[in-house]
Amino acid sequence: MMNGYGGYGMHGNFGGGIFPMTMIFNLVVLIALIVVGVKLYKKYVSGTDKSKVFSILDEKYASGEITEEEYIKRRTILSNKKKK
């Protein structure tokens, strides 16, 4: 049977050498893709970027469209929604 190694070479079924490194690399790439996918999904599901909402609120307060009380009230409401 092919020099007594069963046809798989000297390193058994995996072939040795670079295979473990490519397997680890593929696993790291897969995990990175999953993390990026989850982050994009969460951003898509939330419907809007929260930092954009806060910047719009800041602009309205700075331009005088809303009072300080209204600004604090809206910011508190948005902050509580953000934590959920």
Phi and psi restraints in degrees (range 20) as a CNS / XPLOR table:
assign (resid 1 and name C) (resid 2 and name N)
       (resid 2 and name CA) (resid 2 and name C) 1.0 43.4 20.0 2
assign (resid 2 and name N) (resid 2 and name CA)
       (resid 2 and name C) (resid 3 and name N) 1.0 71.7 20.0 2
assign (resid 2 and name C) (resid 3 and name N)
       (resid 3 and name CA) (resid 3 and name C) 1.0 62.3 20.0 2
assign (resid 3 and name N) (resid 3 and name CA)
       (resid 3 and name C) (resid 4 and name N) 1.0 21.1 20.0 2
assign (resid 3 and name C) (resid 4 and name N)
       (resid 4 and name CA) (resid 4 and name C) 1.0 82.0 20.0 2
assign (resid 4 and name N) (resid 4 and name CA)
       (resid 4 and name C) (resid 5 and name N) 1.0 9.1 20.0 2
assign (resid 4 and name C) (resid 5 and name N)
       (resid 5 and name CA) (resid 5 and name C) 1.0 -108.0 20.0 2
assign (resid 5 and name N) (resid 5 and name CA)
       (resid 5 and name C) (resid 6 and name N) 1.0 10.1 20.0 2
assign (resid 5 and name C) (resid 6 and name N)
       (resid 6 and name CA) (resid 6 and name C) 1.0 69.5 20.0 2
assign (resid 6 and name N) (resid 6 and name CA)
       (resid 6 and name C) (resid 7 and name N) 1.0 14.1 20.0 2
assign (resid 6 and name C) (resid 7 and name N)
       (resid 7 and name CA) (resid 7 and name C) 1.0 85.3 20.0 2
assign (resid 7 and name N) (resid 7 and name CA)
       (resid 7 and name C) (resid 8 and name N) 1.0 0.5 20.0 2
assign (resid 7 and name C) (resid 8 and name N)
       (resid 8 and name CA) (resid 8 and name C) 1.0 -103.7 20.0 2
assign (resid 8 and name N) (resid 8 and name CA)
       (resid 8 and name C) (resid 9 and name N) 1.0 2.8 20.0 2
assign (resid 8 and name C) (resid 9 and name N)
       (resid 9 and name CA) (resid 9 and name C) 1.0 85.6 20.0 2
assign (resid 9 and name N) (resid 9 and name CA)
       (resid 9 and name C) (resid 10 and name N) 1.0 -173.1 20.0 2
assign (resid 9 and name C) (resid 10 and name N)
       (resid 10 and name CA) (resid 10 and name C) 1.0 -76.3 20.0 2
assign (resid 10 and name N) (resid 10 and name CA)
       (resid 10 and name C) (resid 11 and name N) 1.0 -16.0 20.0 2
assign (resid 10 and name C) (resid 11 and name N)
       (resid 11 and name CA) (resid 11 and name C) 1.0 -106.0 20.0 2
assign (resid 11 and name N) (resid 11 and name CA)
       (resid 11 and name C) (resid 12 and name N) 1.0 17.5 20.0 2
assign (resid 11 and name C) (resid 12 and name N)
       (resid 12 and name CA) (resid 12 and name C) 1.0 79.6 20.0 2
assign (resid 12 and name N) (resid 12 and name CA)
       (resid 12 and name C) (resid 13 and name N) 1.0 -155.6 20.0 2
assign (resid 12 and name C) (resid 13 and name N)
       (resid 13 and name CA) (resid 13 and name C) 1.0 -65.9 20.0 2
assign (resid 13 and name N) (resid 13 and name CA)
       (resid 13 and name C) (resid 14 and name N) 1.0 -30.9 20.0 2
assign (resid 13 and name C) (resid 14 and name N)
       (resid 14 and name CA) (resid 14 and name C) 1.0 -85.5 20.0 2
assign (resid 14 and name N) (resid 14 and name CA)
       (resid 14 and name C) (resid 15 and name N) 1.0 -11.5 20.0 2
assign (resid 14 and name C) (resid 15 and name N)
       (resid 15 and name CA) (resid 15 and name C) 1.0 80.2 20.0 2
assign (resid 15 and name N) (resid 15 and name CA)
       (resid 15 and name C) (resid 16 and name N) 1.0 -9.0 20.0 2
assign (resid 15 and name C) (resid 16 and name N)
       (resid 16 and name CA) (resid 16 and name C) 1.0 61.0 20.0 2
assign (resid 16 and name N) (resid 16 and name CA)
       (resid 16 and name C) (resid 17 and name N) 1.0 -157.1 20.0 2
assign (resid 16 and name C) (resid 17 and name N)
       (resid 17 and name CA) (resid 17 and name C) 1.0 63.1 20.0 2
assign (resid 17 and name N) (resid 17 and name CA)
       (resid 17 and name C) (resid 18 and name N) 1.0 -120.0 20.0 2
assign (resid 17 and name C) (resid 18 and name N)
       (resid 18 and name CA) (resid 18 and name C) 1.0 -88.6 20.0 2
assign (resid 18 and name N) (resid 18 and name CA)
       (resid 18 and name C) (resid 19 and name N) 1.0 -10.1 20.0 2
assign (resid 18 and name C) (resid 19 and name N)
       (resid 19 and name CA) (resid 19 and name C) 1.0 -55.7 20.0 2
assign (resid 19 and name N) (resid 19 and name CA)
       (resid 19 and name C) (resid 20 and name N) 1.0 -47.0 20.0 2
assign (resid 19 and name C) (resid 20 and name N)
       (resid 20 and name CA) (resid 20 and name C) 1.0 -59.7 20.0 2
assign (resid 20 and name N) (resid 20 and name CA)
       (resid 20 and name C) (resid 21 and name N) 1.0 -36.1 20.0 2
assign (resid 20 and name C) (resid 21 and name N)
       (resid 21 and name CA) (resid 21 and name C) 1.0 -68.3 20.0 2
assign (resid 21 and name N) (resid 21 and name CA)
       (resid 21 and name C) (resid 22 and name N) 1.0 -40.9 20.0 2
assign (resid 21 and name C) (resid 22 and name N)
       (resid 22 and name CA) (resid 22 and name C) 1.0 -68.8 20.0 2
assign (resid 22 and name N) (resid 22 and name CA)
       (resid 22 and name C) (resid 23 and name N) 1.0 -33.8 20.0 2
assign (resid 22 and name C) (resid 23 and name N)
       (resid 23 and name CA) (resid 23 and name C) 1.0 -65.4 20.0 2
assign (resid 23 and name N) (resid 23 and name CA)
       (resid 23 and name C) (resid 24 and name N) 1.0 -43.4 20.0 2
assign (resid 23 and name C) (resid 24 and name N)
       (resid 24 and name CA) (resid 24 and name C) 1.0 -65.5 20.0 2
assign (resid 24 and name N) (resid 24 and name CA)
       (resid 24 and name C) (resid 25 and name N) 1.0 -42.8 20.0 2
assign (resid 24 and name C) (resid 25 and name N)
       (resid 25 and name CA) (resid 25 and name C) 1.0 -60.2 20.0 2
assign (resid 25 and name N) (resid 25 and name CA)
       (resid 25 and name C) (resid 26 and name N) 1.0 -45.5 20.0 2
assign (resid 25 and name C) (resid 26 and name N)
       (resid 26 and name CA) (resid 26 and name C) 1.0 -62.4 20.0 2
assign (resid 26 and name N) (resid 26 and name CA)
       (resid 26 and name C) (resid 27 and name N) 1.0 -37.4 20.0 2
assign (resid 26 and name C) (resid 27 and name N)
       (resid 27 and name CA) (resid 27 and name C) 1.0 -66.2 20.0 2
assign (resid 27 and name N) (resid 27 and name CA)
       (resid 27 and name C) (resid 28 and name N) 1.0 -42.2 20.0 2
assign (resid 27 and name C) (resid 28 and name N)
       (resid 28 and name CA) (resid 28 and name C) 1.0 -63.6 20.0 2
assign (resid 28 and name N) (resid 28 and name CA)
       (resid 28 and name C) (resid 29 and name N) 1.0 -43.1 20.0 2
assign (resid 28 and name C) (resid 29 and name N)
       (resid 29 and name CA) (resid 29 and name C) 1.0 -63.0 20.0 2
assign (resid 29 and name N) (resid 29 and name CA)
       (resid 29 and name C) (resid 30 and name N) 1.0 -42.0 20.0 2
assign (resid 29 and name C) (resid 30 and name N)
       (resid 30 and name CA) (resid 30 and name C) 1.0 -62.8 20.0 2
assign (resid 30 and name N) (resid 30 and name CA)
       (resid 30 and name C) (resid 31 and name N) 1.0 -44.6 20.0 2
assign (resid 30 and name C) (resid 31 and name N)
       (resid 31 and name CA) (resid 31 and name C) 1.0 -63.3 20.0 2
assign (resid 31 and name N) (resid 31 and name CA)
       (resid 31 and name C) (resid 32 and name N) 1.0 -41.8 20.0 2
assign (resid 31 and name C) (resid 32 and name N)
       (resid 32 and name CA) (resid 32 and name C) 1.0 -62.8 20.0 2
assign (resid 32 and name N) (resid 32 and name CA)
       (resid 32 and name C) (resid 33 and name N) 1.0 -41.8 20.0 2
assign (resid 32 and name C) (resid 33 and name N)
       (resid 33 and name CA) (resid 33 and name C) 1.0 -64.1 20.0 2
assign (resid 33 and name N) (resid 33 and name CA)
       (resid 33 and name C) (resid 34 and name N) 1.0 -39.1 20.0 2
assign (resid 33 and name C) (resid 34 and name N)
       (resid 34 and name CA) (resid 34 and name C) 1.0 -64.7 20.0 2
assign (resid 34 and name N) (resid 34 and name CA)
       (resid 34 and name C) (resid 35 and name N) 1.0 -44.0 20.0 2
assign (resid 34 and name C) (resid 35 and name N)
       (resid 35 and name CA) (resid 35 and name C) 1.0 -62.0 20.0 2
assign (resid 35 and name N) (resid 35 and name CA)
       (resid 35 and name C) (resid 36 and name N) 1.0 -46.5 20.0 2
assign (resid 35 and name C) (resid 36 and name N)
       (resid 36 and name CA) (resid 36 and name C) 1.0 -63.1 20.0 2
assign (resid 36 and name N) (resid 36 and name CA)
       (resid 36 and name C) (resid 37 and name N) 1.0 -41.6 20.0 2
assign (resid 36 and name C) (resid 37 and name N)
       (resid 37 and name CA) (resid 37 and name C) 1.0 -61.8 20.0 2
assign (resid 37 and name N) (resid 37 and name CA)
       (resid 37 and name C) (resid 38 and name N) 1.0 -42.4 20.0 2
assign (resid 37 and name C) (resid 38 and name N)
       (resid 38 and name CA) (resid 38 and name C) 1.0 -65.5 20.0 2
assign (resid 38 and name N) (resid 38 and name CA)
       (resid 38 and name C) (resid 39 and name N) 1.0 -42.9 20.0 2
assign (resid 38 and name C) (resid 39 and name N)
       (resid 39 and name CA) (resid 39 and name C) 1.0 -62.9 20.0 2
assign (resid 39 and name N) (resid 39 and name CA)
       (resid 39 and name C) (resid 40 and name N) 1.0 -44.1 20.0 2
assign (resid 39 and name C) (resid 40 and name N)
       (resid 40 and name CA) (resid 40 and name C) 1.0 -64.3 20.0 2
assign (resid 40 and name N) (resid 40 and name CA)
       (resid 40 and name C) (resid 41 and name N) 1.0 -39.7 20.0 2
assign (resid 40 and name C) (resid 41 and name N)
       (resid 41 and name CA) (resid 41 and name C) 1.0 -63.4 20.0 2
assign (resid 41 and name N) (resid 41 and name CA)
       (resid 41 and name C) (resid 42 and name N) 1.0 -44.1 20.0 2
assign (resid 41 and name C) (resid 42 and name N)
       (resid 42 and name CA) (resid 42 and name C) 1.0 -62.4 20.0 2
assign (resid 42 and name N) (resid 42 and name CA)
       (resid 42 and name C) (resid 43 and name N) 1.0 -40.6 20.0 2
assign (resid 42 and name C) (resid 43 and name N)
       (resid 43 and name CA) (resid 43 and name C) 1.0 -66.0 20.0 2
assign (resid 43 and name N) (resid 43 and name CA)
       (resid 43 and name C) (resid 44 and name N) 1.0 -40.4 20.0 2
assign (resid 43 and name C) (resid 44 and name N)
       (resid 44 and name CA) (resid 44 and name C) 1.0 -66.7 20.0 2
assign (resid 44 and name N) (resid 44 and name CA)
       (resid 44 and name C) (resid 45 and name N) 1.0 -42.8 20.0 2
assign (resid 44 and name C) (resid 45 and name N)
       (resid 45 and name CA) (resid 45 and name C) 1.0 -68.8 20.0 2
assign (resid 45 and name N) (resid 45 and name CA)
       (resid 45 and name C) (resid 46 and name N) 1.0 -36.8 20.0 2
assign (resid 45 and name C) (resid 46 and name N)
       (resid 46 and name CA) (resid 46 and name C) 1.0 -65.4 20.0 2
assign (resid 46 and name N) (resid 46 and name CA)
       (resid 46 and name C) (resid 47 and name N) 1.0 -21.7 20.0 2
assign (resid 46 and name C) (resid 47 and name N)
       (resid 47 and name CA) (resid 47 and name C) 1.0 87.7 20.0 2
assign (resid 47 and name N) (resid 47 and name CA)
       (resid 47 and name C) (resid 48 and name N) 1.0 -29.1 20.0 2
assign (resid 47 and name C) (resid 48 and name N)
       (resid 48 and name CA) (resid 48 and name C) 1.0 -155.7 20.0 2
assign (resid 48 and name N) (resid 48 and name CA)
       (resid 48 and name C) (resid 49 and name N) 1.0 153.8 20.0 2
assign (resid 48 and name C) (resid 49 and name N)
       (resid 49 and name CA) (resid 49 and name C) 1.0 -80.6 20.0 2
assign (resid 49 and name N) (resid 49 and name CA)
       (resid 49 and name C) (resid 50 and name N) 1.0 122.0 20.0 2
assign (resid 49 and name C) (resid 50 and name N)
       (resid 50 and name CA) (resid 50 and name C) 1.0 -62.8 20.0 2
assign (resid 50 and name N) (resid 50 and name CA)
       (resid 50 and name C) (resid 51 and name N) 1.0 -34.9 20.0 2
assign (resid 50 and name C) (resid 51 and name N)
       (resid 51 and name CA) (resid 51 and name C) 1.0 -64.7 20.0 2
assign (resid 51 and name N) (resid 51 and name CA)
       (resid 51 and name C) (resid 52 and name N) 1.0 -32.3 20.0 2
assign (resid 51 and name C) (resid 52 and name N)
       (resid 52 and name CA) (resid 52 and name C) 1.0 -66.8 20.0 2
assign (resid 52 and name N) (resid 52 and name CA)
       (resid 52 and name C) (resid 53 and name N) 1.0 -39.8 20.0 2
assign (resid 52 and name C) (resid 53 and name N)
       (resid 53 and name CA) (resid 53 and name C) 1.0 -63.2 20.0 2
assign (resid 53 and name N) (resid 53 and name CA)
       (resid 53 and name C) (resid 54 and name N) 1.0 -44.8 20.0 2
assign (resid 53 and name C) (resid 54 and name N)
       (resid 54 and name CA) (resid 54 and name C) 1.0 -66.4 20.0 2
assign (resid 54 and name N) (resid 54 and name CA)
       (resid 54 and name C) (resid 55 and name N) 1.0 -36.3 20.0 2
assign (resid 54 and name C) (resid 55 and name N)
       (resid 55 and name CA) (resid 55 and name C) 1.0 -67.6 20.0 2
assign (resid 55 and name N) (resid 55 and name CA)
       (resid 55 and name C) (resid 56 and name N) 1.0 -36.3 20.0 2
assign (resid 55 and name C) (resid 56 and name N)
       (resid 56 and name CA) (resid 56 and name C) 1.0 -64.4 20.0 2
assign (resid 56 and name N) (resid 56 and name CA)
       (resid 56 and name C) (resid 57 and name N) 1.0 -43.3 20.0 2
assign (resid 56 and name C) (resid 57 and name N)
       (resid 57 and name CA) (resid 57 and name C) 1.0 -62.4 20.0 2
assign (resid 57 and name N) (resid 57 and name CA)
       (resid 57 and name C) (resid 58 and name N) 1.0 -42.5 20.0 2
assign (resid 57 and name C) (resid 58 and name N)
       (resid 58 and name CA) (resid 58 and name C) 1.0 -60.7 20.0 2
assign (resid 58 and name N) (resid 58 and name CA)
       (resid 58 and name C) (resid 59 and name N) 1.0 -41.3 20.0 2
assign (resid 58 and name C) (resid 59 and name N)
       (resid 59 and name CA) (resid 59 and name C) 1.0 -64.6 20.0 2
assign (resid 59 and name N) (resid 59 and name CA)
       (resid 59 and name C) (resid 60 and name N) 1.0 -40.9 20.0 2
assign (resid 59 and name C) (resid 60 and name N)
       (resid 60 and name CA) (resid 60 and name C) 1.0 -64.0 20.0 2
assign (resid 60 and name N) (resid 60 and name CA)
       (resid 60 and name C) (resid 61 and name N) 1.0 -39.3 20.0 2
assign (resid 60 and name C) (resid 61 and name N)
       (resid 61 and name CA) (resid 61 and name C) 1.0 -68.5 20.0 2
assign (resid 61 and name N) (resid 61 and name CA)
       (resid 61 and name C) (resid 62 and name N) 1.0 -42.4 20.0 2
assign (resid 61 and name C) (resid 62 and name N)
       (resid 62 and name CA) (resid 62 and name C) 1.0 -65.3 20.0 2
assign (resid 62 and name N) (resid 62 and name CA)
       (resid 62 and name C) (resid 63 and name N) 1.0 -34.2 20.0 2
assign (resid 62 and name C) (resid 63 and name N)
       (resid 63 and name CA) (resid 63 and name C) 1.0 -83.9 20.0 2
assign (resid 63 and name N) (resid 63 and name CA)
       (resid 63 and name C) (resid 64 and name N) 1.0 -7.5 20.0 2
assign (resid 63 and name C) (resid 64 and name N)
       (resid 64 and name CA) (resid 64 and name C) 1.0 89.4 20.0 2
assign (resid 64 and name N) (resid 64 and name CA)
       (resid 64 and name C) (resid 65 and name N) 1.0 9.3 20.0 2
assign (resid 64 and name C) (resid 65 and name N)
       (resid 65 and name CA) (resid 65 and name C) 1.0 -67.9 20.0 2
assign (resid 65 and name N) (resid 65 and name CA)
       (resid 65 and name C) (resid 66 and name N) 1.0 -30.5 20.0 2
assign (resid 65 and name C) (resid 66 and name N)
       (resid 66 and name CA) (resid 66 and name C) 1.0 -129.1 20.0 2
assign (resid 66 and name N) (resid 66 and name CA)
       (resid 66 and name C) (resid 67 and name N) 1.0 154.6 20.0 2
assign (resid 66 and name C) (resid 67 and name N)
       (resid 67 and name CA) (resid 67 and name C) 1.0 -80.4 20.0 2
assign (resid 67 and name N) (resid 67 and name CA)
       (resid 67 and name C) (resid 68 and name N) 1.0 171.4 20.0 2
assign (resid 67 and name C) (resid 68 and name N)
       (resid 68 and name CA) (resid 68 and name C) 1.0 -63.8 20.0 2
assign (resid 68 and name N) (resid 68 and name CA)
       (resid 68 and name C) (resid 69 and name N) 1.0 -40.5 20.0 2
assign (resid 68 and name C) (resid 69 and name N)
       (resid 69 and name CA) (resid 69 and name C) 1.0 -62.2 20.0 2
assign (resid 69 and name N) (resid 69 and name CA)
       (resid 69 and name C) (resid 70 and name N) 1.0 -44.6 20.0 2
assign (resid 69 and name C) (resid 70 and name N)
       (resid 70 and name CA) (resid 70 and name C) 1.0 -65.0 20.0 2
assign (resid 70 and name N) (resid 70 and name CA)
       (resid 70 and name C) (resid 71 and name N) 1.0 -39.2 20.0 2
assign (resid 70 and name C) (resid 71 and name N)
       (resid 71 and name CA) (resid 71 and name C) 1.0 -61.2 20.0 2
assign (resid 71 and name N) (resid 71 and name CA)
       (resid 71 and name C) (resid 72 and name N) 1.0 -48.7 20.0 2
assign (resid 71 and name C) (resid 72 and name N)
       (resid 72 and name CA) (resid 72 and name C) 1.0 -62.9 20.0 2
assign (resid 72 and name N) (resid 72 and name CA)
       (resid 72 and name C) (resid 73 and name N) 1.0 -42.7 20.0 2
assign (resid 72 and name C) (resid 73 and name N)
       (resid 73 and name CA) (resid 73 and name C) 1.0 -61.2 20.0 2
assign (resid 73 and name N) (resid 73 and name CA)
       (resid 73 and name C) (resid 74 and name N) 1.0 -49.0 20.0 2
assign (resid 73 and name C) (resid 74 and name N)
       (resid 74 and name CA) (resid 74 and name C) 1.0 -66.3 20.0 2
assign (resid 74 and name N) (resid 74 and name CA)
       (resid 74 and name C) (resid 75 and name N) 1.0 -39.6 20.0 2
assign (resid 74 and name C) (resid 75 and name N)
       (resid 75 and name CA) (resid 75 and name C) 1.0 -64.2 20.0 2
assign (resid 75 and name N) (resid 75 and name CA)
       (resid 75 and name C) (resid 76 and name N) 1.0 -39.9 20.0 2
assign (resid 75 and name C) (resid 76 and name N)
       (resid 76 and name CA) (resid 76 and name C) 1.0 -63.3 20.0 2
assign (resid 76 and name N) (resid 76 and name CA)
       (resid 76 and name C) (resid 77 and name N) 1.0 -44.3 20.0 2
assign (resid 76 and name C) (resid 77 and name N)
       (resid 77 and name CA) (resid 77 and name C) 1.0 -62.1 20.0 2
assign (resid 77 and name N) (resid 77 and name CA)
       (resid 77 and name C) (resid 78 and name N) 1.0 -46.0 20.0 2
assign (resid 77 and name C) (resid 78 and name N)
       (resid 78 and name CA) (resid 78 and name C) 1.0 -65.8 20.0 2
assign (resid 78 and name N) (resid 78 and name CA)
       (resid 78 and name C) (resid 79 and name N) 1.0 -37.4 20.0 2
assign (resid 78 and name C) (resid 79 and name N)
       (resid 79 and name CA) (resid 79 and name C) 1.0 -65.0 20.0 2
assign (resid 79 and name N) (resid 79 and name CA)
       (resid 79 and name C) (resid 80 and name N) 1.0 -39.9 20.0 2
assign (resid 79 and name C) (resid 80 and name N)
       (resid 80 and name CA) (resid 80 and name C) 1.0 -66.8 20.0 2
assign (resid 80 and name N) (resid 80 and name CA)
       (resid 80 and name C) (resid 81 and name N) 1.0 -36.8 20.0 2
assign (resid 80 and name C) (resid 81 and name N)
       (resid 81 and name CA) (resid 81 and name C) 1.0 -68.3 20.0 2
assign (resid 81 and name N) (resid 81 and name CA)
       (resid 81 and name C) (resid 82 and name N) 1.0 -33.5 20.0 2
assign (resid 81 and name C) (resid 82 and name N)
       (resid 82 and name CA) (resid 82 and name C) 1.0 -67.3 20.0 2
assign (resid 82 and name N) (resid 82 and name CA)
       (resid 82 and name C) (resid 83 and name N) 1.0 -33.1 20.0 2
assign (resid 82 and name C) (resid 83 and name N)
       (resid 83 and name CA) (resid 83 and name C) 1.0 -72.7 20.0 2
assign (resid 83 and name N) (resid 83 and name CA)
       (resid 83 and name C) (resid 84 and name N) 1.0 -23.2 20.0 2
